[in-house]
Amino acid sequence: MKVQIIIDQDTPWEVLYINGHLIDQDHRLGGLNAISYLLKKSEEYGFTSNDITRHTLTDRDEEQIFATGNNYPTTMSGFIDKY
């Protein structure tokens, strides 16, 4: 299982991808209950804390997202840079 959280430091915006597919996005995933949010997602999708990686959005990808109306790619393959 590959769980990736992409963070845009400028907005701040967080996007959750599981196995390369966009699952959720928000100003802060889970809001003030980020731990409970991740626990619920782990129960739903069957991942552990060892499966999670966090990445900061690169400038190139941020520019691409801005150019497309702030739409994040629906899959990780839609990013310019690799995470």
PyMOL Python script that loads the backbone (N, CA, C, O; Angstrom):
from pymol import cmd

cmd.read_pdbstr("""\
ATOM      1  N   MET A   1       0.856  -1.178   0.000  1.00  0.00           N
ATOM      2  CA  MET A   1       0.000   0.000   0.000  1.00  0.00           C
ATOM      3  C   MET A   1       0.894   1.230   0.000  1.00  0.00           C
ATOM      4  O   MET A   1       1.844   1.308   0.778  1.00  0.00           O
ATOM      5  N   LYS A   2       0.599   2.186  -0.861  1.00  0.00           N
ATOM      6  CA  LYS A   2       1.366   3.421  -0.920  1.00  0.00           C
ATOM      7  C   LYS A   2       0.424   4.587  -0.635  1.00  0.00           C
ATOM      8  O   LYS A   2      -0.504   4.854  -1.399  1.00  0.00           O
ATOM      9  N   VAL A   3       0.676   5.276   0.474  1.00  0.00           N
ATOM     10  CA  VAL A   3      -0.157   6.399   0.900  1.00  0.00           C
ATOM     11  C   VAL A   3       0.722   7.644   0.899  1.00  0.00           C
ATOM     12  O   VAL A   3       1.739   7.702   1.590  1.00  0.00           O
ATOM     13  N   GLN A   4       0.314   8.638   0.115  1.00  0.00           N
ATOM     14  CA  GLN A   4       1.104   9.855   0.007  1.00  0.00           C
ATOM     15  C   GLN A   4       0.242  11.071   0.339  1.00  0.00           C
ATOM     16  O   GLN A   4      -0.900  11.192  -0.103  1.00  0.00           O
ATOM     17  N   ILE A   5       0.823  11.957   1.128  1.00  0.00           N
ATOM     18  CA  ILE A   5       0.175  13.220   1.438  1.00  0.00           C
ATOM     19  C   ILE A   5       1.034  14.309   0.810  1.00  0.00           C
ATOM     20  O   ILE A   5       2.203  14.474   1.158  1.00  0.00           O
ATOM     21  N   ILE A   6       0.443  15.044  -0.113  1.00  0.00           N
ATOM     22  CA  ILE A   6       1.141  16.136  -0.783  1.00  0.00           C
ATOM     23  C   ILE A   6       0.709  17.435  -0.113  1.00  0.00           C
ATOM     24  O   ILE A   6      -0.482  17.689   0.063  1.00  0.00           O
ATOM     25  N   ILE A   7       1.691  18.253   0.259  1.00  0.00           N
ATOM     26  CA  ILE A   7       1.414  19.482   0.995  1.00  0.00           C
ATOM     27  C   ILE A   7       1.851  20.682   0.168  1.00  0.00           C
ATOM     28  O   ILE A   7       2.994  20.754  -0.285  1.00  0.00           O
ATOM     29  N   ASP A   8       0.937  21.620  -0.023  1.00  0.00           N
ATOM     30  CA  ASP A   8       1.256  22.890  -0.666  1.00  0.00           C
ATOM     31  C   ASP A   8       1.466  23.896   0.459  1.00  0.00           C
ATOM     32  O   ASP A   8       0.511  24.307   1.119  1.00  0.00           O
ATOM     33  N   GLN A   9       2.701  24.287   0.674  1.00  0.00           N
ATOM     34  CA  GLN A   9       3.033  25.159   1.801  1.00  0.00           C
ATOM     35  C   GLN A   9       2.470  26.564   1.656  1.00  0.00           C
ATOM     36  O   GLN A   9       2.285  27.262   2.653  1.00  0.00           O
ATOM     37  N   ASP A  10       2.191  26.994   0.413  1.00  0.00           N
ATOM     38  CA  ASP A  10       1.742  28.362   0.198  1.00  0.00           C
ATOM     39  C   ASP A  10       0.290  28.591   0.579  1.00  0.00           C
ATOM     40  O   ASP A  10      -0.072  29.701   0.968  1.00  0.00           O
ATOM     41  N   THR A  11      -0.555  27.561   0.478  1.00  0.00           N
ATOM     42  CA  THR A  11      -1.984  27.822   0.659  1.00  0.00           C
ATOM     43  C   THR A  11      -2.522  27.681   2.074  1.00  0.00           C
ATOM     44  O   THR A  11      -3.390  28.512   2.343  1.00  0.00           O
ATOM     45  N   PRO A  12      -2.230  26.876   2.985  1.00  0.00           N
ATOM     46  CA  PRO A  12      -1.736  25.491   2.937  1.00  0.00           C
ATOM     47  C   PRO A  12      -2.861  24.526   2.512  1.00  0.00           C
ATOM     48  O   PRO A  12      -4.014  24.681   2.914  1.00  0.00           O
ATOM     49  N   TRP A  13      -2.511  23.568   1.724  1.00  0.00           N
ATOM     50  CA  TRP A  13      -3.473  22.604   1.189  1.00  0.00           C
ATOM     51  C   TRP A  13      -2.845  21.231   1.271  1.00  0.00           C
ATOM     52  O   TRP A  13      -1.660  21.083   0.971  1.00  0.00           O
ATOM     53  N   GLU A  14      -3.599  20.225   1.665  1.00  0.00           N
ATOM     54  CA  GLU A  14      -3.103  18.855   1.755  1.00  0.00           C
ATOM     55  C   GLU A  14      -3.960  17.949   0.884  1.00  0.00           C
ATOM     56  O   GLU A  14      -5.184  18.073   0.839  1.00  0.00           O
ATOM     57  N   VAL A  15      -3.288  17.039   0.196  1.00  0.00           N
ATOM     58  CA  VAL A  15      -3.982  16.127  -0.710  1.00  0.00           C
ATOM     59  C   VAL A  15      -3.546  14.705  -0.388  1.00  0.00           C
ATOM     60  O   VAL A  15      -2.353  14.432  -0.260  1.00  0.00           O
ATOM     61  N   LEU A  16      -4.501  13.809  -0.258  1.00  0.00           N
ATOM     62  CA  LEU A  16      -4.241  12.412   0.076  1.00  0.00           C
ATOM     63  C   LEU A  16      -4.390  11.543  -1.172  1.00  0.00           C
ATOM     64  O   LEU A  16      -5.428  11.545  -1.833  1.00  0.00           O
ATOM     65  N   TYR A  17      -3.324  10.801  -1.475  1.00  0.00           N
ATOM     66  CA  TYR A  17      -3.338   9.822  -2.562  1.00  0.00           C
ATOM     67  C   TYR A  17      -3.097   8.441  -1.961  1.00  0.00           C
ATOM     68  O   TYR A  17      -2.225   8.271  -1.109  1.00  0.00           O
ATOM     69  N   ILE A  18      -3.860   7.474  -2.401  1.00  0.00           N
ATOM     70  CA  ILE A  18      -3.642   6.088  -2.002  1.00  0.00           C
ATOM     71  C   ILE A  18      -3.467   5.267  -3.264  1.00  0.00           C
ATOM     72  O   ILE A  18      -4.314   5.268  -4.157  1.00  0.00           O
ATOM     73  N   ASN A  19      -2.337   4.561  -3.312  1.00  0.00           N
ATOM     74  CA  ASN A  19      -1.974   3.781  -4.504  1.00  0.00           C
ATOM     75  C   ASN A  19      -2.095   4.613  -5.771  1.00  0.00           C
ATOM     76  O   ASN A  19      -2.561   4.136  -6.806  1.00  0.00           O
ATOM     77  N   GLY A  20      -1.664   5.874  -5.668  1.00  0.00           N
ATOM     78  CA  GLY A  20      -1.599   6.743  -6.830  1.00  0.00           C
ATOM     79  C   GLY A  20      -2.876   7.470  -7.204  1.00  0.00           C
ATOM     80  O   GLY A  20      -2.886   8.227  -8.175  1.00  0.00           O
ATOM     81  N   HIS A  21      -3.967   7.260  -6.451  1.00  0.00           N
ATOM     82  CA  HIS A  21      -5.251   7.874  -6.784  1.00  0.00           C
ATOM     83  C   HIS A  21      -5.655   8.900  -5.730  1.00  0.00           C
ATOM     84  O   HIS A  21      -5.527   8.654  -4.531  1.00  0.00           O
ATOM     85  N   LEU A  22      -6.141  10.045  -6.187  1.00  0.00           N
ATOM     86  CA  LEU A  22      -6.592  11.097  -5.282  1.00  0.00           C
ATOM     87  C   LEU A  22      -7.793  10.604  -4.492  1.00  0.00           C
ATOM     88  O   LEU A  22      -8.781  10.137  -5.060  1.00  0.00           O
ATOM     89  N   ILE A  23      -7.693  10.714  -3.176  1.00  0.00           N
ATOM     90  CA  ILE A  23      -8.761  10.270  -2.279  1.00  0.00           C
ATOM     91  C   ILE A  23      -9.472  11.455  -1.642  1.00  0.00           C
ATOM     92  O   ILE A  23     -10.699  11.464  -1.536  1.00  0.00           O
ATOM     93  N   ASP A  24      -8.697  12.461  -1.215  1.00  0.00           N
ATOM     94  CA  ASP A  24      -9.286  13.574  -0.480  1.00  0.00           C
ATOM     95  C   ASP A  24      -8.338  14.757  -0.528  1.00  0.00           C
ATOM     96  O   ASP A  24      -7.136  14.598  -0.745  1.00  0.00           O
ATOM     97  N   GLN A  25      -8.894  15.951  -0.323  1.00  0.00           N
ATOM     98  CA  GLN A  25      -8.078  17.166  -0.236  1.00  0.00           C
ATOM     99  C   GLN A  25      -8.804  18.197   0.598  1.00  0.00           C
ATOM    100  O   GLN A  25     -10.032  18.278   0.590  1.00  0.00           O
ATOM    101  N   ASP A  26      -8.017  18.990   1.323  1.00  0.00           N
ATOM    102  CA  ASP A  26      -8.607  20.006   2.198  1.00  0.00           C
ATOM    103  C   ASP A  26      -7.491  20.922   2.690  1.00  0.00           C
ATOM    104  O   ASP A  26      -6.310  20.652   2.475  1.00  0.00           O
ATOM    105  N   HIS A  27      -7.884  22.017   3.357  1.00  0.00           N
ATOM    106  CA  HIS A  27      -6.869  22.923   3.904  1.00  0.00           C
ATOM    107  C   HIS A  27      -5.977  22.201   4.900  1.00  0.00           C
ATOM    108  O   HIS A  27      -4.777  22.467   4.966  1.00  0.00           O
ATOM    109  N   ARG A  28      -6.535  21.320   5.651  1.00  0.00           N
ATOM    110  CA  ARG A  28      -5.778  20.432   6.533  1.00  0.00           C
ATOM    111  C   ARG A  28      -6.597  19.155   6.647  1.00  0.00           C
ATOM    112  O   ARG A  28      -7.695  19.157   7.203  1.00  0.00           O
ATOM    113  N   LEU A  29      -6.059  18.079   6.121  1.00  0.00           N
ATOM    114  CA  LEU A  29      -6.810  16.828   6.127  1.00  0.00           C
ATOM    115  C   LEU A  29      -7.223  16.466   7.553  1.00  0.00           C
ATOM    116  O   LEU A  29      -6.381  16.311   8.438  1.00  0.00           O
ATOM    117  N   GLY A  30      -8.502  16.339   7.752  1.00  0.00           N
ATOM    118  CA  GLY A  30      -9.014  15.997   9.069  1.00  0.00           C
ATOM    119  C   GLY A  30      -9.161  17.179   9.998  1.00  0.00           C
ATOM    120  O   GLY A  30      -9.652  17.023  11.116  1.00  0.00           O
ATOM    121  N   GLY A  31      -8.748  18.360   9.566  1.00  0.00           N
ATOM    122  CA  GLY A  31      -8.849  19.554  10.403  1.00  0.00           C
ATOM    123  C   GLY A  31      -8.122  19.376  11.720  1.00  0.00           C
ATOM    124  O   GLY A  31      -6.972  18.938  11.735  1.00  0.00           O
ATOM    125  N   LEU A  32      -8.761  19.703  12.808  1.00  0.00           N
ATOM    126  CA  LEU A  32      -8.141  19.569  14.125  1.00  0.00           C
ATOM    127  C   LEU A  32      -8.069  18.115  14.582  1.00  0.00           C
ATOM    128  O   LEU A  32      -7.434  17.808  15.591  1.00  0.00           O
ATOM    129  N   ASN A  33      -8.718  17.226  13.842  1.00  0.00           N
ATOM    130  CA  ASN A  33      -8.738  15.805  14.184  1.00  0.00           C
ATOM    131  C   ASN A  33      -7.932  14.979  13.186  1.00  0.00           C
ATOM    132  O   ASN A  33      -8.381  13.920  12.747  1.00  0.00           O
ATOM    133  N   ALA A  34      -6.744  15.462  12.828  1.00  0.00           N
ATOM    134  CA  ALA A  34      -5.931  14.807  11.804  1.00  0.00           C
ATOM    135  C   ALA A  34      -5.597  13.354  12.163  1.00  0.00           C
ATOM    136  O   ALA A  34      -5.581  12.489  11.288  1.00  0.00           O
ATOM    137  N   ILE A  35      -5.336  13.090  13.416  1.00  0.00           N
ATOM    138  CA  ILE A  35      -4.998  11.722  13.821  1.00  0.00           C
ATOM    139  C   ILE A  35      -6.205  10.807  13.646  1.00  0.00           C
ATOM    140  O   ILE A  35      -6.079   9.715  13.092  1.00  0.00           O
ATOM    141  N   SER A  36      -7.360  11.238  14.107  1.00  0.00           N
ATOM    142  CA  SER A  36      -8.576  10.433  13.937  1.00  0.00           C
ATOM    143  C   SER A  36      -8.891  10.240  12.462  1.00  0.00           C
ATOM    144  O   SER A  36      -9.309   9.159  12.049  1.00  0.00           O
ATOM    145  N   TYR A  37      -8.692  11.277  11.676  1.00  0.00           N
ATOM    146  CA  TYR A  37      -8.937  11.208  10.229  1.00  0.00           C
ATOM    147  C   TYR A  37      -8.078  10.103   9.606  1.00  0.00           C
ATOM    148  O   TYR A  37      -8.591   9.256   8.875  1.00  0.00           O
ATOM    149  N   LEU A  38      -6.777  10.112   9.893  1.00  0.00           N
ATOM    150  CA  LEU A  38      -5.889   9.098   9.321  1.00  0.00           C
ATOM    151  C   LEU A  38      -6.211   7.700   9.838  1.00  0.00           C
ATOM    152  O   LEU A  38      -6.108   6.727   9.091  1.00  0.00           O
ATOM    153  N   LEU A  39      -6.597   7.591  11.099  1.00  0.00           N
ATOM    154  CA  LEU A  39      -6.995   6.287  11.623  1.00  0.00           C
ATOM    155  C   LEU A  39      -8.219   5.743  10.887  1.00  0.00           C
ATOM    156  O   LEU A  39      -8.266   4.563  10.538  1.00  0.00           O
ATOM    157  N   LYS A  40      -9.193   6.595  10.658  1.00  0.00           N
ATOM    158  CA  LYS A  40     -10.393   6.165   9.932  1.00  0.00           C
ATOM    159  C   LYS A  40     -10.061   5.774   8.499  1.00  0.00           C
ATOM    160  O   LYS A  40     -10.573   4.776   7.992  1.00  0.00           O
ATOM    161  N   LYS A  41      -9.203   6.559   7.841  1.00  0.00           N
ATOM    162  CA  LYS A  41      -8.799   6.226   6.471  1.00  0.00           C
ATOM    163  C   LYS A  41      -8.014   4.919   6.445  1.00  0.00           C
ATOM    164  O   LYS A  41      -8.152   4.130   5.510  1.00  0.00           O
ATOM    165  N   SER A  42      -7.191   4.685   7.466  1.00  0.00           N
ATOM    166  CA  SER A  42      -6.409   3.442   7.499  1.00  0.00           C
ATOM    167  C   SER A  42      -7.325   2.232   7.671  1.00  0.00           C
ATOM    168  O   SER A  42      -7.074   1.176   7.091  1.00  0.00           O
ATOM    169  N   GLU A  43      -8.376   2.381   8.459  1.00  0.00           N
ATOM    170  CA  GLU A  43      -9.349   1.290   8.616  1.00  0.00           C
ATOM    171  C   GLU A  43     -10.104   1.051   7.313  1.00  0.00           C
ATOM    172  O   GLU A  43     -10.368  -0.090   6.935  1.00  0.00           O
ATOM    173  N   GLU A  44     -10.448   2.140   6.634  1.00  0.00           N
ATOM    174  CA  GLU A  44     -11.212   2.039   5.388  1.00  0.00           C
ATOM    175  C   GLU A  44     -10.385   1.437   4.247  1.00  0.00           C
ATOM    176  O   GLU A  44     -10.895   0.638   3.462  1.00  0.00           O
ATOM    177  N   TYR A  45      -9.097   1.827   4.158  1.00  0.00           N
ATOM    178  CA  TYR A  45      -8.269   1.419   3.023  1.00  0.00           C
ATOM    179  C   TYR A  45      -7.219   0.360   3.362  1.00  0.00           C
ATOM    180  O   TYR A  45      -6.584  -0.185   2.459  1.00  0.00           O
ATOM    181  N   GLY A  46      -7.028   0.063   4.639  1.00  0.00           N
ATOM    182  CA  GLY A  46      -6.118  -1.000   5.035  1.00  0.00           C
ATOM    183  C   GLY A  46      -4.648  -0.662   4.956  1.00  0.00           C
ATOM    184  O   GLY A  46      -3.857  -1.472   4.472  1.00  0.00           O
ATOM    185  N   PHE A  47      -4.259   0.520   5.421  1.00  0.00           N
ATOM    186  CA  PHE A  47      -2.843   0.864   5.463  1.00  0.00           C
ATOM    187  C   PHE A  47      -2.395   1.115   6.895  1.00  0.00           C
ATOM    188  O   PHE A  47      -3.214   1.282   7.799  1.00  0.00           O
ATOM    189  N   THR A  48      -1.070   1.137   7.086  1.00  0.00           N
ATOM    190  CA  THR A  48      -0.493   1.416   8.402  1.00  0.00           C
ATOM    191  C   THR A  48       0.326   2.699   8.326  1.00  0.00           C
ATOM    192  O   THR A  48       0.522   3.259   7.247  1.00  0.00           O
ATOM    193  N   SER A  49       0.796   3.153   9.469  1.00  0.00           N
ATOM    194  CA  SER A  49       1.599   4.376   9.507  1.00  0.00           C
ATOM    195  C   SER A  49       2.886   4.227   8.693  1.00  0.00           C
ATOM    196  O   SER A  49       3.411   5.218   8.187  1.00  0.00           O
ATOM    197  N   ASN A  50       3.393   3.014   8.564  1.00  0.00           N
ATOM    198  CA  ASN A  50       4.608   2.778   7.776  1.00  0.00           C
ATOM    199  C   ASN A  50       4.391   2.996   6.283  1.00  0.00           C
ATOM    200  O   ASN A  50       5.357   3.152   5.537  1.00  0.00           O
ATOM    201  N   ASP A  51       3.142   3.009   5.841  1.00  0.00           N
ATOM    202  CA  ASP A  51       2.826   3.191   4.428  1.00  0.00           C
ATOM    203  C   ASP A  51       2.747   4.660   4.022  1.00  0.00           C
ATOM    204  O   ASP A  51       2.705   4.969   2.831  1.00  0.00           O
ATOM    205  N   ILE A  52       2.726   5.567   4.996  1.00  0.00           N
ATOM    206  CA  ILE A  52       2.481   6.982   4.732  1.00  0.00           C
ATOM    207  C   ILE A  52       3.790   7.740   4.519  1.00  0.00           C
ATOM    208  O   ILE A  52       4.735   7.617   5.298  1.00  0.00           O
ATOM    209  N   THR A  53       3.818   8.534   3.432  1.00  0.00           N
ATOM    210  CA  THR A  53       4.911   9.478   3.213  1.00  0.00           C
ATOM    211  C   THR A  53       4.301  10.850   2.955  1.00  0.00           C
ATOM    212  O   THR A  53       3.217  10.969   2.384  1.00  0.00           O
ATOM    213  N   ARG A  54       5.019  11.880   3.386  1.00  0.00           N
ATOM    214  CA  ARG A  54       4.571  13.269   3.182  1.00  0.00           C
ATOM    215  C   ARG A  54       5.570  13.956   2.265  1.00  0.00           C
ATOM    216  O   ARG A  54       6.781  13.787   2.407  1.00  0.00           O
ATOM    217  N   HIS A  55       5.053  14.723   1.334  1.00  0.00           N
ATOM    218  CA  HIS A  55       5.893  15.422   0.370  1.00  0.00           C
ATOM    219  C   HIS A  55       5.417  16.868   0.241  1.00  0.00           C
ATOM    220  O   HIS A  55       4.220  17.145   0.317  1.00  0.00           O
ATOM    221  N   THR A  56       6.350  17.772   0.048  1.00  0.00           N
ATOM    222  CA  THR A  56       6.007  19.160  -0.231  1.00  0.00           C
ATOM    223  C   THR A  56       5.904  19.333  -1.740  1.00  0.00           C
ATOM    224  O   THR A  56       6.772  18.881  -2.486  1.00  0.00           O
ATOM    225  N   LEU A  57       4.860  19.977  -2.173  1.00  0.00           N
ATOM    226  CA  LEU A  57       4.634  20.228  -3.585  1.00  0.00           C
ATOM    227  C   LEU A  57       5.780  21.059  -4.160  1.00  0.00           C
ATOM    228  O   LEU A  57       6.177  22.060  -3.564  1.00  0.00           O
ATOM    229  N   THR A  58       6.311  20.655  -5.307  1.00  0.00           N
ATOM    230  CA  THR A  58       7.399  21.408  -5.938  1.00  0.00           C
ATOM    231  C   THR A  58       6.842  22.651  -6.628  1.00  0.00           C
ATOM    232  O   THR A  58       5.645  22.729  -6.906  1.00  0.00           O
ATOM    233  N   ASP A  59       7.706  23.612  -6.903  1.00  0.00           N
ATOM    234  CA  ASP A  59       7.290  24.831  -7.588  1.00  0.00           C
ATOM    235  C   ASP A  59       6.707  24.527  -8.965  1.00  0.00           C
ATOM    236  O   ASP A  59       5.713  25.133  -9.365  1.00  0.00           O
ATOM    237  N   ARG A  60       7.321  23.589  -9.692  1.00  0.00           N
ATOM    238  CA  ARG A  60       6.817  23.257 -11.034  1.00  0.00           C
ATOM    239  C   ARG A  60       5.404  22.691 -10.973  1.00  0.00           C
ATOM    240  O   ARG A  60       4.544  23.066 -11.770  1.00  0.00           O
ATOM    241  N   ASP A  61       5.171  21.804 -10.042  1.00  0.00           N
ATOM    242  CA  ASP A  61       3.830  21.233  -9.909  1.00  0.00           C
ATOM    243  C   ASP A  61       2.829  22.266  -9.410  1.00  0.00           C
ATOM    244  O   ASP A  61       1.674  22.272  -9.835  1.00  0.00           O
ATOM    245  N   GLU A  62       3.267  23.132  -8.516  1.00  0.00           N
ATOM    246  CA  GLU A  62       2.375  24.175  -8.015  1.00  0.00           C
ATOM    247  C   GLU A  62       1.939  25.099  -9.152  1.00  0.00           C
ATOM    248  O   GLU A  62       0.771  25.480  -9.229  1.00  0.00           O
ATOM    249  N   GLU A  63       2.870  25.458 -10.028  1.00  0.00           N
ATOM    250  CA  GLU A  63       2.547  26.308 -11.175  1.00  0.00           C
ATOM    251  C   GLU A  63       1.557  25.618 -12.111  1.00  0.00           C
ATOM    252  O   GLU A  63       0.635  26.252 -12.624  1.00  0.00           O
ATOM    253  N   GLN A  64       1.752  24.317 -12.329  1.00  0.00           N
ATOM    254  CA  GLN A  64       0.843  23.557 -13.190  1.00  0.00           C
ATOM    255  C   GLN A  64      -0.555  23.511 -12.587  1.00  0.00           C
ATOM    256  O   GLN A  64      -1.544  23.686 -13.298  1.00  0.00           O
ATOM    257  N   ILE A  65      -0.642  23.279 -11.294  1.00  0.00           N
ATOM    258  CA  ILE A  65      -1.938  23.210 -10.621  1.00  0.00           C
ATOM    259  C   ILE A  65      -2.643  24.561 -10.686  1.00  0.00           C
ATOM    260  O   ILE A  65      -3.848  24.627 -10.931  1.00  0.00           O
ATOM    261  N   PHE A  66      -1.897  25.630 -10.466  1.00  0.00           N
ATOM    262  CA  PHE A  66      -2.469  26.979 -10.547  1.00  0.00           C
ATOM    263  C   PHE A  66      -2.991  27.248 -11.960  1.00  0.00           C
ATOM    264  O   PHE A  66      -4.063  27.831 -12.127  1.00  0.00           O
ATOM    265  N   ALA A  67      -2.240  26.827 -12.967  1.00  0.00           N
ATOM    266  CA  ALA A  67      -2.619  27.046 -14.365  1.00  0.00           C
ATOM    267  C   ALA A  67      -3.875  26.271 -14.761  1.00  0.00           C
ATOM    268  O   ALA A  67      -4.564  26.647 -15.710  1.00  0.00           O
ATOM    269  N   THR A  68      -4.171  25.202 -14.045  1.00  0.00           N
ATOM    270  CA  THR A  68      -5.360  24.392 -14.360  1.00  0.00           C
ATOM    271  C   THR A  68      -6.528  24.722 -13.431  1.00  0.00           C
ATOM    272  O   THR A  68      -7.450  23.922 -13.272  1.00  0.00           O
ATOM    273  N   GLY A  69      -6.481  25.890 -12.829  1.00  0.00           N
ATOM    274  CA  GLY A  69      -7.596  26.302 -11.969  1.00  0.00           C
ATOM    275  C   GLY A  69      -7.573  25.671 -10.600  1.00  0.00           C
ATOM    276  O   GLY A  69      -8.623  25.417 -10.010  1.00  0.00           O
ATOM    277  N   ASN A  70      -6.368  25.412 -10.082  1.00  0.00           N
ATOM    278  CA  ASN A  70      -6.163  24.802  -8.763  1.00  0.00           C
ATOM    279  C   ASN A  70      -6.727  23.396  -8.667  1.00  0.00           C
ATOM    280  O   ASN A  70      -7.163  22.967  -7.599  1.00  0.00           O
ATOM    281  N   ASN A  71      -6.720  22.683  -9.774  1.00  0.00           N
ATOM    282  CA  ASN A  71      -7.171  21.294  -9.782  1.00  0.00           C
ATOM    283  C   ASN A  71      -5.975  20.362  -9.655  1.00  0.00           C
ATOM    284  O   ASN A  71      -5.077  20.362 -10.497  1.00  0.00           O
ATOM    285  N   TYR A  72      -5.977  19.578  -8.599  1.00  0.00           N
ATOM    286  CA  TYR A  72      -4.916  18.587  -8.429  1.00  0.00           C
ATOM    287  C   TYR A  72      -5.176  17.413  -9.359  1.00  0.00           C
ATOM    288  O   TYR A  72      -6.329  17.087  -9.643  1.00  0.00           O
ATOM    289  N   PRO A  73      -4.098  16.768  -9.839  1.00  0.00           N
ATOM    290  CA  PRO A  73      -4.283  15.598 -10.705  1.00  0.00           C
ATOM    291  C   PRO A  73      -5.043  14.495  -9.967  1.00  0.00           C
ATOM    292  O   PRO A  73      -4.885  14.331  -8.757  1.00  0.00           O
ATOM    293  N   THR A  74      -5.858  13.750 -10.686  1.00  0.00           N
ATOM    294  CA  THR A  74      -6.612  12.663 -10.071  1.00  0.00           C
ATOM    295  C   THR A  74      -5.731  11.455  -9.795  1.00  0.00           C
ATOM    296  O   THR A  74      -6.104  10.578  -9.016  1.00  0.00           O
ATOM    297  N   THR A  75      -4.557  11.403 -10.435  1.00  0.00           N
ATOM    298  CA  THR A  75      -3.586  10.344 -10.154  1.00  0.00           C
ATOM    299  C   THR A  75      -2.209  10.966  -9.998  1.00  0.00           C
ATOM    300  O   THR A  75      -1.954  12.056 -10.511  1.00  0.00           O
ATOM    301  N   MET A  76      -1.330  10.284  -9.298  1.00  0.00           N
ATOM    302  CA  MET A  76       0.034  10.771  -9.071  1.00  0.00           C
ATOM    303  C   MET A  76       0.797  10.935 -10.382  1.00  0.00           C
ATOM    304  O   MET A  76       1.723  11.744 -10.457  1.00  0.00           O
ATOM    305  N   SER A  77       0.424  10.183 -11.411  1.00  0.00           N
ATOM    306  CA  SER A  77       1.123  10.292 -12.688  1.00  0.00           C
ATOM    307  C   SER A  77       0.873  11.628 -13.367  1.00  0.00           C
ATOM    308  O   SER A  77       1.560  11.960 -14.333  1.00  0.00           O
ATOM    309  N   GLY A  78      -0.100  12.408 -12.884  1.00  0.00           N
ATOM    310  CA  GLY A  78      -0.386  13.714 -13.441  1.00  0.00           C
ATOM    311  C   GLY A  78       0.549  14.820 -12.974  1.00  0.00           C
ATOM    312  O   GLY A  78       0.492  15.936 -13.489  1.00  0.00           O
ATOM    313  N   PHE A  79       1.400  14.525 -12.013  1.00  0.00           N
ATOM    314  CA  PHE A  79       2.384  15.499 -11.555  1.00  0.00           C
ATOM    315  C   PHE A  79       3.572  15.533 -12.495  1.00  0.00           C
ATOM    316  O   PHE A  79       3.879  14.528 -13.136  1.00  0.00           O
ATOM    317  N   ILE A  80       4.245  16.666 -12.588  1.00  0.00           N
ATOM    318  CA  ILE A  80       5.461  16.784 -13.380  1.00  0.00           C
ATOM    319  C   ILE A  80       6.591  16.056 -12.666  1.00  0.00           C
ATOM    320  O   ILE A  80       7.281  15.222 -13.252  1.00  0.00           O
ATOM    321  N   ASP A  81       6.765  16.387 -11.390  1.00  0.00           N
ATOM    322  CA  ASP A  81       7.839  15.786 -10.595  1.00  0.00           C
ATOM    323  C   ASP A  81       7.350  14.507  -9.913  1.00  0.00           C
ATOM    324  O   ASP A  81       6.150  14.300  -9.733  1.00  0.00           O
ATOM    325  N   LYS A  82       8.285  13.679  -9.548  1.00  0.00           N
ATOM    326  CA  LYS A  82       7.950  12.408  -8.894  1.00  0.00           C
ATOM    327  C   LYS A  82       8.041  12.559  -7.376  1.00  0.00           C
ATOM    328  O   LYS A  82       8.940  13.216  -6.850  1.00  0.00           O
ATOM    329  N   TYR A  83       7.099  11.943  -6.700  1.00  0.00           N
ATOM    330  CA  TYR A  83       7.050  12.006  -5.241  1.00  0.00           C
ATOM    331  C   TYR A  83       7.122  10.604  -4.654  1.00  0.00           C
ATOM    332  O   TYR A  83       7.095  10.444  -3.434  1.00  0.00           O
TER     333      TYR A  83
END
""", "prot")
cmd.dss("prot")
cmd.show_as("cartoon", "prot")
cmd.util.cbc("prot")
cmd.orient("prot")
